[in-house]
Amino acid sequence: MGRLDLTGDLTLEVDGAPVRITARGGDVDVVADDVRGFVLGLRAAATARTGTRPGRADVGSLAGALADVGLTARLRSPAQHVVTIGAGVDSALCGALLGTRLARPDALGVLRASARAREVEAVAAAVLVLLGAVVLRRRGR
């Protein structure tokens, strides 16, 4: 199969969380408000379709299929890049971890991408501000 050239804009919801998919040329961007929920929804749909839960080999197959037709897909939250797979990607780390060099995750993005992670992060920031205020107040005495 030759190189694909895509143009499109699609908005949908996965378990009530918005997901926007845009495609221009060989670039496909998927922006999910709740990346973890989106990935879990995809995993559940793939399991229902095949009867087998997808794993490492499936990530490699998807990345290879995208690369074969010249597509690069990026998954991100509105504020954080999570992973890039497909054409133009070469990651030795993912070669070792996922069995494909055609995927490149952003470790911080993976950790911060879900709505739950953002909630925990906001609580942690509030606690740090509160502790800082207590320390400053004690020093002032």
CNS distance restraints for C-alpha pairs under 8 A (distance, minus, plus):
assign (resid   1 and name CA) (resid  68 and name CA) 7.48 0.50 0.50
assign (resid   1 and name CA) (resid  69 and name CA) 6.46 0.50 0.50
assign (resid   2 and name CA) (resid  68 and name CA) 7.80 0.50 0.50
assign (resid   2 and name CA) (resid  69 and name CA) 5.70 0.50 0.50
assign (resid   2 and name CA) (resid  70 and name CA) 7.93 0.50 0.50
assign (resid   3 and name CA) (resid  68 and name CA) 7.51 0.50 0.50
assign (resid   3 and name CA) (resid  69 and name CA) 4.37 0.50 0.50
assign (resid   3 and name CA) (resid  70 and name CA) 5.02 0.50 0.50
assign (resid   3 and name CA) (resid  71 and name CA) 7.69 0.50 0.50
assign (resid   4 and name CA) (resid  25 and name CA) 7.49 0.50 0.50
assign (resid   4 and name CA) (resid  26 and name CA) 6.57 0.50 0.50
assign (resid   4 and name CA) (resid  69 and name CA) 5.53 0.50 0.50
assign (resid   4 and name CA) (resid  70 and name CA) 6.23 0.50 0.50
assign (resid   4 and name CA) (resid  71 and name CA) 6.91 0.50 0.50
assign (resid   5 and name CA) (resid  24 and name CA) 7.27 0.50 0.50
assign (resid   5 and name CA) (resid  25 and name CA) 4.42 0.50 0.50
assign (resid   5 and name CA) (resid  26 and name CA) 5.49 0.50 0.50
assign (resid   6 and name CA) (resid  23 and name CA) 5.62 0.50 0.50
assign (resid   6 and name CA) (resid  24 and name CA) 5.45 0.50 0.50
assign (resid   6 and name CA) (resid  25 and name CA) 4.86 0.50 0.50
assign (resid   6 and name CA) (resid  26 and name CA) 6.32 0.50 0.50
assign (resid   6 and name CA) (resid  27 and name CA) 7.79 0.50 0.50
assign (resid   7 and name CA) (resid  22 and name CA) 7.49 0.50 0.50
assign (resid   7 and name CA) (resid  23 and name CA) 4.92 0.50 0.50
assign (resid   7 and name CA) (resid  24 and name CA) 4.72 0.50 0.50
assign (resid   7 and name CA) (resid  25 and name CA) 6.30 0.50 0.50
assign (resid   8 and name CA) (resid  21 and name CA) 7.79 0.50 0.50
assign (resid   8 and name CA) (resid  22 and name CA) 5.52 0.50 0.50
assign (resid   8 and name CA) (resid  23 and name CA) 4.99 0.50 0.50
assign (resid   8 and name CA) (resid  24 and name CA) 6.89 0.50 0.50
assign (resid   9 and name CA) (resid  20 and name CA) 7.40 0.50 0.50
assign (resid   9 and name CA) (resid  21 and name CA) 5.78 0.50 0.50
assign (resid   9 and name CA) (resid  22 and name CA) 4.43 0.50 0.50
assign (resid   9 and name CA) (resid  23 and name CA) 6.50 0.50 0.50
assign (resid  10 and name CA) (resid  20 and name CA) 5.77 0.50 0.50
assign (resid  10 and name CA) (resid  21 and name CA) 5.07 0.50 0.50
assign (resid  10 and name CA) (resid  22 and name CA) 6.36 0.50 0.50
assign (resid  11 and name CA) (resid  18 and name CA) 7.10 0.50 0.50
assign (resid  11 and name CA) (resid  19 and name CA) 5.76 0.50 0.50
assign (resid  11 and name CA) (resid  20 and name CA) 4.42 0.50 0.50
assign (resid  11 and name CA) (resid  21 and name CA) 6.27 0.50 0.50
assign (resid  12 and name CA) (resid  18 and name CA) 5.85 0.50 0.50
assign (resid  12 and name CA) (resid  19 and name CA) 5.32 0.50 0.50
assign (resid  12 and name CA) (resid  20 and name CA) 6.47 0.50 0.50
assign (resid  13 and name CA) (resid  17 and name CA) 5.19 0.50 0.50
assign (resid  13 and name CA) (resid  18 and name CA) 4.43 0.50 0.50
assign (resid  13 and name CA) (resid  19 and name CA) 5.65 0.50 0.50
assign (resid  14 and name CA) (resid  18 and name CA) 6.48 0.50 0.50
assign (resid  14 and name CA) (resid  19 and name CA) 6.99 0.50 0.50
assign (resid  14 and name CA) (resid  37 and name CA) 7.38 0.50 0.50
assign (resid  14 and name CA) (resid  38 and name CA) 6.11 0.50 0.50
assign (resid  14 and name CA) (resid  41 and name CA) 6.89 0.50 0.50
assign (resid  15 and name CA) (resid  37 and name CA) 7.42 0.50 0.50
assign (resid  15 and name CA) (resid  41 and name CA) 7.81 0.50 0.50
assign (resid  17 and name CA) (resid  32 and name CA) 7.34 0.50 0.50
assign (resid  17 and name CA) (resid  33 and name CA) 6.01 0.50 0.50
assign (resid  17 and name CA) (resid  34 and name CA) 6.26 0.50 0.50
assign (resid  18 and name CA) (resid  32 and name CA) 6.11 0.50 0.50
assign (resid  18 and name CA) (resid  33 and name CA) 5.87 0.50 0.50
assign (resid  18 and name CA) (resid  34 and name CA) 7.86 0.50 0.50
assign (resid  19 and name CA) (resid  30 and name CA) 6.96 0.50 0.50
assign (resid  19 and name CA) (resid  31 and name CA) 5.62 0.50 0.50
assign (resid  19 and name CA) (resid  32 and name CA) 4.33 0.50 0.50
assign (resid  19 and name CA) (resid  33 and name CA) 6.48 0.50 0.50
assign (resid  19 and name CA) (resid  38 and name CA) 7.91 0.50 0.50
assign (resid  20 and name CA) (resid  29 and name CA) 7.94 0.50 0.50
assign (resid  20 and name CA) (resid  30 and name CA) 5.79 0.50 0.50
assign (resid  20 and name CA) (resid  31 and name CA) 5.19 0.50 0.50
assign (resid  20 and name CA) (resid  32 and name CA) 6.49 0.50 0.50
assign (resid  21 and name CA) (resid  28 and name CA) 7.04 0.50 0.50
assign (resid  21 and name CA) (resid  29 and name CA) 5.61 0.50 0.50
assign (resid  21 and name CA) (resid  30 and name CA) 4.54 0.50 0.50
assign (resid  21 and name CA) (resid  31 and name CA) 6.44 0.50 0.50
assign (resid  22 and name CA) (resid  28 and name CA) 5.78 0.50 0.50
assign (resid  22 and name CA) (resid  29 and name CA) 5.29 0.50 0.50
assign (resid  22 and name CA) (resid  30 and name CA) 6.70 0.50 0.50
assign (resid  23 and name CA) (resid  27 and name CA) 5.64 0.50 0.50
assign (resid  23 and name CA) (resid  28 and name CA) 4.38 0.50 0.50
assign (resid  23 and name CA) (resid  29 and name CA) 6.33 0.50 0.50
assign (resid  24 and name CA) (resid  28 and name CA) 6.65 0.50 0.50
assign (resid  26 and name CA) (resid  70 and name CA) 6.00 0.50 0.50
assign (resid  26 and name CA) (resid  71 and name CA) 4.49 0.50 0.50
assign (resid  26 and name CA) (resid  72 and name CA) 6.06 0.50 0.50
assign (resid  27 and name CA) (resid  71 and name CA) 5.89 0.50 0.50
assign (resid  27 and name CA) (resid  72 and name CA) 5.06 0.50 0.50
assign (resid  27 and name CA) (resid  73 and name CA) 6.01 0.50 0.50
assign (resid  27 and name CA) (resid  74 and name CA) 7.84 0.50 0.50
assign (resid  28 and name CA) (resid  71 and name CA) 7.16 0.50 0.50
assign (resid  28 and name CA) (resid  72 and name CA) 6.11 0.50 0.50
assign (resid  28 and name CA) (resid  73 and name CA) 4.58 0.50 0.50
assign (resid  28 and name CA) (resid  74 and name CA) 6.28 0.50 0.50
assign (resid  29 and name CA) (resid  73 and name CA) 5.78 0.50 0.50
assign (resid  29 and name CA) (resid  74 and name CA) 4.89 0.50 0.50
assign (resid  29 and name CA) (resid  75 and name CA) 6.23 0.50 0.50
assign (resid  29 and name CA) (resid  76 and name CA) 7.81 0.50 0.50
assign (resid  30 and name CA) (resid  73 and name CA) 7.42 0.50 0.50
assign (resid  30 and name CA) (resid  74 and name CA) 6.03 0.50 0.50
assign (resid  30 and name CA) (resid  75 and name CA) 4.84 0.50 0.50
assign (resid  30 and name CA) (resid  76 and name CA) 6.31 0.50 0.50
assign (resid  31 and name CA) (resid  35 and name CA) 7.89 0.50 0.50
assign (resid  31 and name CA) (resid  75 and name CA) 6.04 0.50 0.50
assign (resid  31 and name CA) (resid  76 and name CA) 4.98 0.50 0.50
assign (resid  31 and name CA) (resid  77 and name CA) 5.25 0.50 0.50
assign (resid  31 and name CA) (resid  78 and name CA) 6.13 0.50 0.50
assign (resid  32 and name CA) (resid  38 and name CA) 6.74 0.50 0.50
assign (resid  32 and name CA) (resid  75 and name CA) 7.64 0.50 0.50
assign (resid  32 and name CA) (resid  76 and name CA) 6.38 0.50 0.50
assign (resid  32 and name CA) (resid  77 and name CA) 5.07 0.50 0.50
assign (resid  32 and name CA) (resid  78 and name CA) 6.86 0.50 0.50
assign (resid  33 and name CA) (resid  77 and name CA) 5.42 0.50 0.50
assign (resid  33 and name CA) (resid  78 and name CA) 6.21 0.50 0.50
assign (resid  33 and name CA) (resid 113 and name CA) 7.97 0.50 0.50
assign (resid  33 and name CA) (resid 114 and name CA) 7.45 0.50 0.50
assign (resid  33 and name CA) (resid 115 and name CA) 7.16 0.50 0.50
assign (resid  34 and name CA) (resid  38 and name CA) 6.20 0.50 0.50
assign (resid  34 and name CA) (resid  77 and name CA) 6.84 0.50 0.50
assign (resid  34 and name CA) (resid 113 and name CA) 6.66 0.50 0.50
assign (resid  34 and name CA) (resid 114 and name CA) 4.76 0.50 0.50
assign (resid  34 and name CA) (resid 115 and name CA) 5.30 0.50 0.50
assign (resid  35 and name CA) (resid  39 and name CA) 6.13 0.50 0.50
assign (resid  35 and name CA) (resid  75 and name CA) 7.94 0.50 0.50
assign (resid  35 and name CA) (resid  76 and name CA) 7.00 0.50 0.50
assign (resid  35 and name CA) (resid  77 and name CA) 6.11 0.50 0.50
assign (resid  35 and name CA) (resid 113 and name CA) 5.61 0.50 0.50
assign (resid  35 and name CA) (resid 114 and name CA) 5.25 0.50 0.50
assign (resid  35 and name CA) (resid 115 and name CA) 7.86 0.50 0.50
assign (resid  36 and name CA) (resid  40 and name CA) 6.11 0.50 0.50
assign (resid  36 and name CA) (resid 113 and name CA) 6.95 0.50 0.50
assign (resid  36 and name CA) (resid 114 and name CA) 5.14 0.50 0.50
assign (resid  36 and name CA) (resid 115 and name CA) 7.98 0.50 0.50
assign (resid  37 and name CA) (resid  41 and name CA) 6.03 0.50 0.50
assign (resid  37 and name CA) (resid 114 and name CA) 7.28 0.50 0.50
assign (resid  38 and name CA) (resid  42 and name CA) 6.26 0.50 0.50
assign (resid  39 and name CA) (resid  43 and name CA) 6.12 0.50 0.50
assign (resid  40 and name CA) (resid  44 and name CA) 6.13 0.50 0.50
assign (resid  41 and name CA) (resid  45 and name CA) 6.18 0.50 0.50
assign (resid  42 and name CA) (resid  46 and name CA) 6.11 0.50 0.50
assign (resid  43 and name CA) (resid  47 and name CA) 6.06 0.50 0.50
assign (resid  43 and name CA) (resid  53 and name CA) 6.87 0.50 0.50
assign (resid  43 and name CA) (resid  54 and name CA) 6.50 0.50 0.50
assign (resid  44 and name CA) (resid  48 and name CA) 6.11 0.50 0.50
assign (resid  44 and name CA) (resid  53 and name CA) 7.66 0.50 0.50
assign (resid  45 and name CA) (resid  49 and name CA) 6.17 0.50 0.50
assign (resid  46 and name CA) (resid  50 and name CA) 6.12 0.50 0.50
assign (resid  46 and name CA) (resid  51 and name CA) 7.81 0.50 0.50
assign (resid  46 and name CA) (resid  52 and name CA) 7.68 0.50 0.50
assign (resid  46 and name CA) (resid  53 and name CA) 6.99 0.50 0.50
assign (resid  46 and name CA) (resid  54 and name CA) 6.83 0.50 0.50
assign (resid  47 and name CA) (resid  51 and name CA) 4.99 0.50 0.50
assign (resid  47 and name CA) (resid  52 and name CA) 4.99 0.50 0.50
assign (resid  47 and name CA) (resid  53 and name CA) 4.70 0.50 0.50
assign (resid  47 and name CA) (resid  54 and name CA) 6.66 0.50 0.50
assign (resid  48 and name CA) (resid  52 and name CA) 7.62 0.50 0.50
assign (resid  54 and name CA) (resid  58 and name CA) 5.82 0.50 0.50
assign (resid  55 and name CA) (resid  59 and name CA) 6.75 0.50 0.50
assign (resid  56 and name CA) (resid  60 and name CA) 6.52 0.50 0.50
assign (resid  56 and name CA) (resid  98 and name CA) 5.35 0.50 0.50
assign (resid  56 and name CA) (resid  99 and name CA) 6.77 0.50 0.50
assign (resid  57 and name CA) (resid  61 and name CA) 6.14 0.50 0.50
assign (resid  57 and name CA) (resid  98 and name CA) 7.49 0.50 0.50
assign (resid  57 and name CA) (resid  99 and name CA) 6.98 0.50 0.50
assign (resid  58 and name CA) (resid  62 and name CA) 6.07 0.50 0.50
assign (resid  59 and name CA) (resid  63 and name CA) 6.08 0.50 0.50
assign (resid  59 and name CA) (resid  98 and name CA) 7.38 0.50 0.50
assign (resid  59 and name CA) (resid 100 and name CA) 7.73 0.50 0.50
assign (resid  60 and name CA) (resid  64 and name CA) 5.95 0.50 0.50
assign (resid  60 and name CA) (resid  98 and name CA) 7.18 0.50 0.50
assign (resid  60 and name CA) (resid  99 and name CA) 6.51 0.50 0.50
assign (resid  60 and name CA) (resid 100 and name CA) 5.09 0.50 0.50
assign (resid  60 and name CA) (resid 102 and name CA) 7.23 0.50 0.50
assign (resid  60 and name CA) (resid 103 and name CA) 7.83 0.50 0.50
assign (resid  61 and name CA) (resid  65 and name CA) 6.05 0.50 0.50
assign (resid  62 and name CA) (resid  66 and name CA) 6.20 0.50 0.50
assign (resid  62 and name CA) (resid  86 and name CA) 7.81 0.50 0.50
assign (resid  63 and name CA) (resid  67 and name CA) 6.14 0.50 0.50
assign (resid  63 and name CA) (resid  85 and name CA) 5.35 0.50 0.50
assign (resid  63 and name CA) (resid  86 and name CA) 4.53 0.50 0.50
assign (resid  63 and name CA) (resid  87 and name CA) 7.86 0.50 0.50
assign (resid  63 and name CA) (resid 100 and name CA) 7.70 0.50 0.50
assign (resid  63 and name CA) (resid 102 and name CA) 5.67 0.50 0.50
assign (resid  63 and name CA) (resid 103 and name CA) 6.60 0.50 0.50
assign (resid  64 and name CA) (resid  68 and name CA) 5.99 0.50 0.50
assign (resid  64 and name CA) (resid  86 and name CA) 6.26 0.50 0.50
assign (resid  64 and name CA) (resid 102 and name CA) 6.88 0.50 0.50
assign (resid  65 and name CA) (resid  69 and name CA) 6.72 0.50 0.50
assign (resid  65 and name CA) (resid  86 and name CA) 7.50 0.50 0.50
assign (resid  66 and name CA) (resid  70 and name CA) 6.27 0.50 0.50
assign (resid  66 and name CA) (resid  71 and name CA) 4.92 0.50 0.50
assign (resid  66 and name CA) (resid  72 and name CA) 6.51 0.50 0.50
assign (resid  66 and name CA) (resid  73 and name CA) 7.77 0.50 0.50
assign (resid  66 and name CA) (resid  85 and name CA) 7.66 0.50 0.50
assign (resid  66 and name CA) (resid  86 and name CA) 4.88 0.50 0.50
assign (resid  66 and name CA) (resid  87 and name CA) 6.50 0.50 0.50
assign (resid  67 and name CA) (resid  71 and name CA) 5.55 0.50 0.50
assign (resid  67 and name CA) (resid  72 and name CA) 6.84 0.50 0.50
assign (resid  67 and name CA) (resid  86 and name CA) 4.30 0.50 0.50
assign (resid  67 and name CA) (resid  87 and name CA) 3.93 0.50 0.50
assign (resid  67 and name CA) (resid  88 and name CA) 7.48 0.50 0.50
assign (resid  67 and name CA) (resid 102 and name CA) 7.67 0.50 0.50
assign (resid  68 and name CA) (resid  87 and name CA) 7.33 0.50 0.50
assign (resid  69 and name CA) (resid  87 and name CA) 7.97 0.50 0.50
assign (resid  70 and name CA) (resid  86 and name CA) 7.50 0.50 0.50
assign (resid  70 and name CA) (resid  87 and name CA) 5.32 0.50 0.50
assign (resid  71 and name CA) (resid  86 and name CA) 5.94 0.50 0.50
assign (resid  71 and name CA) (resid  87 and name CA) 5.43 0.50 0.50
assign (resid  72 and name CA) (resid  84 and name CA) 7.01 0.50 0.50
assign (resid  72 and name CA) (resid  85 and name CA) 5.83 0.50 0.50
assign (resid  72 and name CA) (resid  86 and name CA) 4.57 0.50 0.50
assign (resid  72 and name CA) (resid  87 and name CA) 4.98 0.50 0.50
assign (resid  72 and name CA) (resid  88 and name CA) 7.08 0.50 0.50
assign (resid  72 and name CA) (resid  89 and name CA) 7.90 0.50 0.50
assign (resid  73 and name CA) (resid  84 and name CA) 5.67 0.50 0.50
assign (resid  73 and name CA) (resid  85 and name CA) 5.38 0.50 0.50
assign (resid  73 and name CA) (resid  86 and name CA) 6.29 0.50 0.50
assign (resid  74 and name CA) (resid  81 and name CA) 7.69 0.50 0.50
assign (resid  74 and name CA) (resid  82 and name CA) 7.57 0.50 0.50
assign (resid  74 and name CA) (resid  83 and name CA) 5.83 0.50 0.50
assign (resid  74 and name CA) (resid  84 and name CA) 4.40 0.50 0.50
assign (resid  74 and name CA) (resid  85 and name CA) 6.57 0.50 0.50
assign (resid  75 and name CA) (resid  81 and name CA) 6.63 0.50 0.50
assign (resid  75 and name CA) (resid  82 and name CA) 5.58 0.50 0.50
assign (resid  75 and name CA) (resid  83 and name CA) 5.34 0.50 0.50
assign (resid  75 and name CA) (resid  84 and name CA) 6.39 0.50 0.50
assign (resid  76 and name CA) (resid  80 and name CA) 5.67 0.50 0.50
assign (resid  76 and name CA) (resid  81 and name CA) 4.38 0.50 0.50
assign (resid  76 and name CA) (resid  82 and name CA) 4.80 0.50 0.50
assign (resid  76 and name CA) (resid  83 and name CA) 6.89 0.50 0.50
assign (resid  76 and name CA) (resid 109 and name CA) 7.67 0.50 0.50
assign (resid  76 and name CA) (resid 113 and name CA) 7.23 0.50 0.50
assign (resid  77 and name CA) (resid  81 and name CA) 6.42 0.50 0.50
assign (resid  77 and name CA) (resid  82 and name CA) 7.20 0.50 0.50
assign (resid  77 and name CA) (resid 113 and name CA) 5.54 0.50 0.50
assign (resid  77 and name CA) (resid 114 and name CA) 7.74 0.50 0.50
assign (resid  80 and name CA) (resid 109 and name CA) 5.32 0.50 0.50
assign (resid  80 and name CA) (resid 112 and name CA) 7.31 0.50 0.50
assign (resid  80 and name CA) (resid 113 and name CA) 6.43 0.50 0.50
assign (resid  81 and name CA) (resid 106 and name CA) 6.47 0.50 0.50
assign (resid  81 and name CA) (resid 109 and name CA) 5.34 0.50 0.50
assign (resid  81 and name CA) (resid 110 and name CA) 7.92 0.50 0.50
assign (resid  82 and name CA) (resid 105 and name CA) 5.76 0.50 0.50
assign (resid  82 and name CA) (resid 106 and name CA) 5.13 0.50 0.50
assign (resid  82 and name CA) (resid 107 and name CA) 7.33 0.50 0.50
assign (resid  82 and name CA) (resid 108 and name CA) 7.78 0.50 0.50
assign (resid  82 and name CA) (resid 109 and name CA) 4.49 0.50 0.50
assign (resid  82 and name CA) (resid 110 and name CA) 5.08 0.50 0.50
assign (resid  82 and name CA) (resid 113 and name CA) 6.93 0.50 0.50
assign (resid  83 and name CA) (resid 103 and name CA) 7.03 0.50 0.50
assign (resid  83 and name CA) (resid 104 and name CA) 5.58 0.50 0.50
assign (resid  83 and name CA) (resid 105 and name CA) 4.02 0.50 0.50
assign (resid  83 and name CA) (resid 106 and name CA) 5.79 0.50 0.50
assign (resid  83 and name CA) (resid 109 and name CA) 7.84 0.50 0.50
assign (resid  83 and name CA) (resid 110 and name CA) 7.63 0.50 0.50
assign (resid  84 and name CA) (resid  89 and name CA) 7.28 0.50 0.50
assign (resid  84 and name CA) (resid 103 and name CA) 5.72 0.50 0.50
assign (resid  84 and name CA) (resid 104 and name CA) 5.23 0.50 0.50
assign (resid  84 and name CA) (resid 105 and name CA) 6.30 0.50 0.50
assign (resid  85 and name CA) (resid  89 and name CA) 6.31 0.50 0.50
assign (resid  85 and name CA) (resid 102 and name CA) 5.53 0.50 0.50
assign (resid  85 and name CA) (resid 103 and name CA) 4.22 0.50 0.50
assign (resid  85 and name CA) (resid 104 and name CA) 6.31 0.50 0.50
assign (resid  86 and name CA) (resid 102 and name CA) 5.37 0.50 0.50
assign (resid  86 and name CA) (resid 103 and name CA) 6.61 0.50 0.50
assign (resid  87 and name CA) (resid 102 and name CA) 7.13 0.50 0.50
assign (resid  88 and name CA) (resid 102 and name CA) 7.69 0.50 0.50
assign (resid  89 and name CA) (resid 101 and name CA) 7.06 0.50 0.50
assign (resid  89 and name CA) (resid 102 and name CA) 4.94 0.50 0.50
assign (resid  89 and name CA) (resid 103 and name CA) 6.19 0.50 0.50
assign (resid  89 and name CA) (resid 104 and name CA) 6.75 0.50 0.50
assign (resid  90 and name CA) (resid 101 and name CA) 5.00 0.50 0.50
assign (resid  90 and name CA) (resid 102 and name CA) 5.32 0.50 0.50
assign (resid  90 and name CA) (resid 103 and name CA) 6.97 0.50 0.50
assign (resid  90 and name CA) (resid 104 and name CA) 7.26 0.50 0.50
assign (resid  91 and name CA) (resid  95 and name CA) 6.25 0.50 0.50
assign (resid  91 and name CA) (resid 100 and name CA) 7.96 0.50 0.50
assign (resid  91 and name CA) (resid 101 and name CA) 4.64 0.50 0.50
assign (resid  91 and name CA) (resid 102 and name CA) 6.48 0.50 0.50
assign (resid  91 and name CA) (resid 103 and name CA) 6.40 0.50 0.50
assign (resid  91 and name CA) (resid 104 and name CA) 5.68 0.50 0.50
assign (resid  92 and name CA) (resid  96 and name CA) 6.44 0.50 0.50
assign (resid  92 and name CA) (resid 101 and name CA) 5.68 0.50 0.50
assign (resid  93 and name CA) (resid  97 and name CA) 6.17 0.50 0.50
assign (resid  93 and name CA) (resid 101 and name CA) 7.44 0.50 0.50
assign (resid  93 and name CA) (resid 104 and name CA) 7.99 0.50 0.50
assign (resid  94 and name CA) (resid  98 and name CA) 5.10 0.50 0.50
assign (resid  94 and name CA) (resid  99 and name CA) 6.51 0.50 0.50
assign (resid  94 and name CA) (resid 100 and name CA) 5.88 0.50 0.50
assign (resid  94 and name CA) (resid 101 and name CA) 5.39 0.50 0.50
assign (resid  94 and name CA) (resid 102 and name CA) 7.59 0.50 0.50
assign (resid  94 and name CA) (resid 103 and name CA) 6.09 0.50 0.50
assign (resid  94 and name CA) (resid 104 and name CA) 6.35 0.50 0.50
assign (resid  94 and name CA) (resid 105 and name CA) 7.84 0.50 0.50
assign (resid  95 and name CA) (resid  99 and name CA) 4.61 0.50 0.50
assign (resid  95 and name CA) (resid 100 and name CA) 4.33 0.50 0.50
assign (resid  95 and name CA) (resid 101 and name CA) 4.25 0.50 0.50
assign (resid  95 and name CA) (resid 102 and name CA) 7.67 0.50 0.50
assign (resid  96 and name CA) (resid 100 and name CA) 7.48 0.50 0.50
assign (resid 105 and name CA) (resid 109 and name CA) 7.77 0.50 0.50
assign (resid 105 and name CA) (resid 110 and name CA) 7.22 0.50 0.50
assign (resid 106 and name CA) (resid 110 and name CA) 6.17 0.50 0.50
assign (resid 107 and name CA) (resid 111 and name CA) 6.45 0.50 0.50
assign (resid 108 and name CA) (resid 112 and name CA) 6.09 0.50 0.50
assign (resid 109 and name CA) (resid 113 and name CA) 5.59 0.50 0.50
assign (resid 111 and name CA) (resid 117 and name CA) 6.91 0.50 0.50
assign (resid 112 and name CA) (resid 117 and name CA) 5.40 0.50 0.50
assign (resid 112 and name CA) (resid 118 and name CA) 6.23 0.50 0.50
assign (resid 113 and name CA) (resid 117 and name CA) 6.74 0.50 0.50
assign (resid 113 and name CA) (resid 118 and name CA) 7.34 0.50 0.50
assign (resid 114 and name CA) (resid 118 and name CA) 6.49 0.50 0.50
assign (resid 115 and name CA) (resid 119 and name CA) 6.34 0.50 0.50
assign (resid 116 and name CA) (resid 120 and name CA) 6.27 0.50 0.50
assign (resid 117 and name CA) (resid 121 and name CA) 6.05 0.50 0.50
assign (resid 118 and name CA) (resid 122 and name CA) 6.12 0.50 0.50
assign (resid 119 and name CA) (resid 123 and name CA) 6.32 0.50 0.50
assign (resid 120 and name CA) (resid 124 and name CA) 6.10 0.50 0.50
assign (resid 121 and name CA) (resid 125 and name CA) 6.14 0.50 0.50
assign (resid 122 and name CA) (resid 126 and name CA) 6.23 0.50 0.50
assign (resid 123 and name CA) (resid 127 and name CA) 6.20 0.50 0.50
assign (resid 124 and name CA) (resid 128 and name CA) 6.23 0.50 0.50
assign (resid 125 and name CA) (resid 129 and name CA) 6.22 0.50 0.50
assign (resid 126 and name CA) (resid 130 and name CA) 6.15 0.50 0.50
assign (resid 127 and name CA) (resid 131 and name CA) 6.10 0.50 0.50
assign (resid 128 and name CA) (resid 132 and name CA) 6.03 0.50 0.50
assign (resid 129 and name CA) (resid 133 and name CA) 6.20 0.50 0.50
assign (resid 130 and name CA) (resid 134 and name CA) 6.32 0.50 0.50
assign (resid 131 and name CA) (resid 135 and name CA) 6.22 0.50 0.50
assign (resid 132 and name CA) (resid 136 and name CA) 6.14 0.50 0.50
assign (resid 133 and name CA) (resid 137 and name CA) 6.01 0.50 0.50
assign (resid 134 and name CA) (resid 138 and name CA) 6.23 0.50 0.50
assign (resid 135 and name CA) (resid 139 and name CA) 6.24 0.50 0.50
assign (resid 136 and name CA) (resid 140 and name CA) 6.27 0.50 0.50
assign (resid 137 and name CA) (resid 141 and name CA) 6.83 0.50 0.50
